[in-house]
């Protein structure tokens, strides 16, 4: 019981300190992981043990550290599984010559320099029981690693993943991590074979057999998990338990083989199916507990073993200086020069080198393994931890100074595949399916590939969700999706049908949009006579809860559209609707009329050029809709729209949900109902999800003026 009380106290102290320090580091634009790494150092003998040794001895008595270490190892196993889960082999495809060359050089240069440095460090900072070969290989691997998870989060936070520099960097980091872990596995096998007097060939043969089994037996079998996920539509508790058991079995196998449990956890994550929804939900269920609860324990455990006081005297600080020089020179210098040789500019190459020099948590993991194996001494461990902190800390300020965020975001990506644009389309009436599919395809932005989920919600709870694997041959009772799937075959559009029972359709649609990572939810409105609010009930639930753009389509005419009308009161607020109308017009090949409604005074009116630029801003230069502008001076904007539809016989009206129309999601009025009741045109109501998108729209007017002037 004494150990349990101590462990609970330790966990509480670790969580409080890590959250406080992380918050402080986030305020200076540093990744959270950097703050957690520093928090671990603060709780160790380098600060707390130095300032308040009695407090340190009370909270972290030496005999209790074995329990803390065991808990931290469990956290590392889960974390390495998540790292493998987020690793997608597709990242290494299609990145071109720059990624291929840079990834190889960014491994070879620091590895060679690290092994060369080992010649100088081995006599002073390693145990005589460890062979020089093992020490040199370990130093090379430790210098070669890049913190793939930290790097990915930096790029995501700064919205750089889709830039050319971000795309090449993420591919190189993925290759580097896989290679570094492969080298580390060899190092562990060599060191453990020496200490346990086990023939090395047995460990290596077992490792080869394990890898072959993972690739040709386990990986295909894991497809059953993906199939089960699609059948249920979510990661159930049973499915999560199965995944965790498989991860633990893989970790146990590699630990038994002598190449460490973390290698097995990473490998099973890497071969897991990469369905976007499955990966997202698994990560969401495991990441919070791992990152918030378990990883700070690992950082604290590493900090308790870091004694910066061992780095004393001129000779030791010279050693540390050499380590920093080799680490930065090998990784930053090698990556920068290789990227420049492949055609990237000096600015882009330097930014890539700075990003690749990020080591963070992955370096701490490798160093902890090295210390446990006795490959490195406590003094060298402290120096390498300081190097990991310094190289991670310098990433954000150096990157911002060298390559400002605005310039990097504007950089065009080269040799990249089009991104997917996922649309979830709930279908109630069979006849509405083809029209919704046509609209879903038309709303996909230029340059992105459509991924469409057709969803039919049954009443009752007799069955769970069923994924029908893309076949149009549906059971008789599930005929609602058949017309959509036939239309999809005719138009060569991939549609994945989903059918499940629901008692709360609005919330279930919103949850499914989150699971599938939908960019848009396209809902149909099917009542021929409007007797209740369009934006009420289930539609309201979807609009307020779905983490995606939501479009509500009232189809009144079943022939192809011939004229599209998009009313606009404020160009910034109505920008999403203007862009959607432009995409539809460009895709279908029909003209778009912008009805610019201004008050009788005419104040705040946008120019025709700005409106044209807004409509065309999301279409490619080679495919843009024909745009005409009409102006209506009126205090009754809905009445002006009704008059315009009747006058020119428009058959599709696109309007946004915004304050400009007085119909924000939380305060739906009757204006959309009036548009539907007093016209016979089809109506598309669009609500954008991202607050940042609205902020961008508010700032879009200067850019539209520039585009209009060109």
TAHU-V121932 format. One record per backbone hydrogen bond with DSSP energy under -0.5 kcal/mol. NH is the residue of the N-H (numbers start at 1). CO is the residue of the C=O. If there is no record, write none. Layout:
NH,CO  NH,CO
This chain:
5,1  6,2  7,3  8,4  9,5  10,6  11,7  12,8  13,9  14,10  15,11  16,12  17,13  18,14  19,15  20,16  21,17  22,18  23,19  24,20  25,21  26,22  27,23  28,24  28,25  29,26  30,25  34,31  35,31  36,32  37,33  38,34  39,35  40,36  41,37  42,38  43,39  44,41  46,306  47,44  48,42  48,44  49,44  51,47  52,48  56,52  57,53  58,54  59,55  60,56  64,61  65,61  65,62  67,64  68,64  69,65  70,66  71,67  72,68  73,69  74,70  75,71  76,72  77,73  78,74  79,75  80,76  81,77  82,78  83,79  84,80  85,81  86,82  87,83  88,86  91,88  92,89  93,90  99,95  100,96  101,97  102,98  103,99  104,100  105,101  106,102  107,104  108,104  109,105  111,107  112,108  113,109  114,110  115,111  116,112  117,113  118,114  119,115  119,116  120,116  120,117  121,117  122,118  124,121  125,121  126,122  127,374  130,127  135,131  136,132  137,133  138,134  139,135  140,136  141,137  142,138  143,139  144,140  145,141  147,358  148,146  151,147  152,148  153,149  154,150  155,151  156,152  157,153  158,154  159,156  160,155  161,155  163,160  167,163  168,164  169,165  170,166  171,167  172,168  173,169  174,170  175,171  176,172  177,173  178,174  179,175  180,176  181,177  182,178  183,179  184,180  185,181  186,182  187,183  188,184  189,185  190,186  191,187  192,188  193,189  194,190  195,191  196,192  197,193  198,193  202,199  203,199  204,200  205,201  206,202  207,203  208,204  209,205  210,206  211,207  212,208  213,209  214,210  215,211  216,212  217,213  218,213  219,214  221,217  222,218  223,220  224,221  225,222  226,222  227,223  228,224  229,225  230,226  231,227  232,228  233,229  236,234  240,236  241,237  242,238  243,239  244,240  245,241  246,242  247,243  248,244  249,245  250,246  251,247  252,248  253,249  254,250  255,251  256,252  257,253  258,254  259,254  260,254  263,260  264,260  265,261  266,262  267,263  268,264  269,265  270,266  271,267  272,268  272,269  279,275  280,276  281,277  282,278  283,279  284,280  285,281  286,282  287,283  288,284  290,286  291,287  292,288  293,288  293,289  294,289  295,290  297,293  298,294  299,295  300,296  301,297  302,298  303,299  304,300  305,301  305,302  306,303  307,305  308,306  310,307  311,308  312,310  317,313  318,314  319,315  320,316  321,317  322,318  323,319  324,320  325,321  326,322  327,323  328,324  329,325  330,326  331,327  332,328  333,328  334,329  334,330  335,331  336,332  337,333  338,334  339,335  340,336  341,337  342,338  343,340  344,339  349,345  350,346  351,347  352,348  353,349  354,350  355,351  356,352  357,353  358,355  360,388  362,359  363,359  363,360  364,360  365,361  366,362  367,363  368,364  369,365  370,366  371,367  372,368  373,369  374,370  374,371  375,370  376,370  377,125  381,377  382,378  383,379  384,380  385,381  386,382  387,383  388,384  389,385  390,386  391,387  392,388  393,389  394,390  395,392  396,392  397,393  398,394  399,395  400,396  401,397  402,398  403,399  408,404  409,405  410,406  411,407  411,408  421,449  422,420  423,451  424,520  425,423  425,453  426,424  427,455  432,429  433,429  433,430  436,432  437,433  438,434  439,435  440,436  441,437  442,438  443,439  444,441  446,618  448,445  449,419  451,421  452,494  453,423  454,452  454,496  455,425  455,453  456,498  458,456  458,500  466,499  468,466  468,497  471,468  474,472  478,475  479,476  481,478  482,479  483,479  485,481  486,482  487,483  488,484  489,485  490,486  491,487  492,488  492,489  493,488  495,493  496,452  497,495  498,454  499,466  500,456  501,463  502,458  508,504  509,505  510,506  511,507  512,508  513,509  514,510  515,511  516,512  517,513  517,514  518,513  519,422  520,422  521,549  522,424  522,520  523,521  523,551  525,553  531,529  536,533  539,536  540,536  541,537  542,538  543,539  544,540  545,541  546,542  548,546  549,519  550,687  551,521  552,685  553,523  553,551  554,552  554,683  555,525  555,553  556,554  564,591  565,652  566,593  567,654  568,595  574,570  575,572  578,574  579,575  580,576  581,577  582,578  583,579  584,580  585,581  586,582  587,583  588,584  589,585  590,585  591,562  592,626  593,564  594,592  594,628  595,566  595,593  596,594  596,630  597,568  597,595  598,596  598,632  602,599  605,602  611,607  612,608  613,609  614,610  615,611  616,612  617,613  617,614  619,616  623,620  628,592  630,594  632,596  634,598  634,632  637,635  640,636  641,637  642,638  643,639  644,640  645,641  646,642  647,643  648,644  649,645  650,645  651,563  652,563  653,682  654,565  655,653  655,684  657,686  658,656  661,658  662,659  663,658  667,664  668,665  674,670  675,671  676,672  677,673  678,674  679,675  682,651  683,554  684,653  685,552  685,683  686,655  686,684  687,550  694,690  695,691  696,692  697,693  698,694  699,695  700,697  703,699  704,700  705,701  706,702  707,703  708,704  709,705  710,706
